[in-house]
Amino acid sequence: MVLPNLSEKEATSLFPKGFSVTNLPSGKPYLRVTPQP
């Protein structure tokens, strides 16, 4: 799980394998999940 207070740029640098964003009804990208190691 990627913390919501991280920007897209910070999350990309911390998680080089990438992350997926779950679509929420509000349209905000709060749920971001990384692959498990």
N, CA and C of each residue as an Amber inpcrd file, in Angstrom:
protein
   111
   0.8540000  -1.1700000   0.0000000   0.0000000   0.0000000   0.0000000
   0.9000000   1.2340000   0.0000000   0.5920000   2.1690000  -0.8770000
   1.3360000   3.4200000  -0.9570000   0.5630000   4.4630000  -0.1570000
   1.2530000   5.1450000   0.7300000   0.5900000   6.1480000   1.5640000
   0.0140000   7.2750000   0.7140000  -1.1660000   7.7770000   1.0720000
  -1.7990000   8.8230000   0.2620000  -1.0720000  10.1630000   0.3140000
  -0.2100000  10.3740000   1.3090000   0.4840000  11.6580000   1.3860000
   1.7250000  11.7200000   0.4930000   2.0850000  10.6210000  -0.1830000
   3.2010000  10.6380000  -1.1250000   2.7180000  11.1260000  -2.4840000
   3.5230000  11.9820000  -3.1030000   3.1770000  12.4390000  -4.4530000
   3.4450000  11.3150000  -5.4470000   2.9470000  11.4760000  -6.6700000
   3.1770000  10.4680000  -7.7140000   4.6770000  10.3050000  -7.9610000
   5.4090000  11.4040000  -7.9670000   6.8550000  11.3740000  -8.2200000
   7.5880000  10.6100000  -7.1180000   7.2480000  10.8820000  -5.8580000
   7.8740000  10.1850000  -4.7320000   7.5370000   8.6960000  -4.7500000
   6.2940000   8.3710000  -5.0270000   5.8700000   6.9700000  -5.0590000
   6.5890000   6.2190000  -6.1720000   6.7570000   6.8570000  -7.3210000
   7.4480000   6.2210000  -8.4420000   8.9080000   5.9510000  -8.1040000
   9.5580000   6.8810000  -7.4010000  10.9650000   6.6700000  -7.0480000
  11.1220000   5.6330000  -5.9320000  10.1710000   5.5540000  -5.0100000
  10.2530000   4.5840000  -3.9170000   9.8650000   3.1710000  -4.3460000
   9.0060000   3.0620000  -5.3540000   8.5180000   1.7650000  -5.8170000
   8.8270000   1.6000000  -7.3030000  10.0730000   1.2270000  -7.6320000
  10.4740000   1.1280000  -9.0440000   9.7230000   0.0510000  -9.8310000
   9.1450000  -0.9330000  -9.1410000   8.3600000  -1.9640000  -9.8410000
   6.9760000  -1.4520000 -10.2040000   6.6520000  -0.2630000  -9.7430000
   5.3750000   0.3530000 -10.0750000   4.3050000   0.1000000  -9.0350000
   3.1490000   0.6770000  -9.2730000   2.0000000   0.5110000  -8.3940000
   0.7420000   0.7030000  -9.2220000  -0.3430000   0.1400000  -8.7310000
  -1.6170000   0.2900000  -9.4350000  -2.5350000   1.1900000  -8.6180000
  -3.3500000   1.9550000  -9.3220000  -4.2850000   2.8730000  -8.6830000
  -5.6920000   2.3110000  -8.8450000  -6.4020000   2.1720000  -7.7310000
  -7.7700000   1.6680000  -7.7520000  -8.7320000   2.8310000  -7.9780000
  -9.6210000   2.6780000  -8.9370000 -10.6180000   3.7160000  -9.2010000
 -11.6550000   3.7320000  -8.0850000 -11.8790000   4.9020000  -7.5250000
 -12.8680000   5.0800000  -6.4660000 -14.0180000   5.9350000  -6.9830000
 -15.1950000   5.8330000  -6.3790000 -16.3330000   6.6470000  -6.8210000
 -16.0470000   8.1540000  -6.7700000 -15.1930000   8.5800000  -5.8470000
 -14.8800000  10.0080000  -5.7340000 -13.9670000  10.4850000  -6.8580000
 -13.3020000   9.5450000  -7.5470000 -12.3860000   9.9170000  -8.6200000
 -10.9950000  10.2730000  -8.1310000 -10.7770000  10.2010000  -6.8250000
  -9.4650000  10.5410000  -6.2690000  -8.5970000   9.2880000  -6.1700000
  -7.3100000   9.4080000  -6.4800000  -6.4110000   8.2400000  -6.4820000
  -5.8480000   7.9210000  -5.0970000  -6.7090000   7.5970000  -4.1420000
  -6.2440000   7.3210000  -2.7850000  -5.6750000   5.9190000  -2.6130000
  -6.2630000   4.9270000  -3.2590000  -5.8170000   3.5450000  -3.0800000
  -4.7780000   3.1840000  -4.1310000  -3.5160000   3.1600000  -3.7010000
  -2.4230000   2.7690000  -4.5880000  -1.7490000   1.5590000  -3.9590000
  -1.5720000   0.5130000  -4.7480000  -1.0660000  -0.7570000  -4.2430000
   0.1520000  -1.1690000  -5.0530000   1.1800000  -1.6890000  -4.3520000
   2.3880000  -2.1750000  -5.0120000   2.3860000  -3.6970000  -5.0210000
   3.1450000  -4.3070000  -5.9380000   3.2700000  -5.7640000  -5.9140000
   4.0060000  -6.2070000  -4.6420000   3.6540000  -7.3570000  -4.1170000
   4.3380000  -7.8670000  -2.9310000   5.7070000  -8.3990000  -3.3240000
   6.6930000  -8.2580000  -2.4280000   8.0540000  -8.7310000  -2.7720000
   8.1580000 -10.2360000  -2.8800000
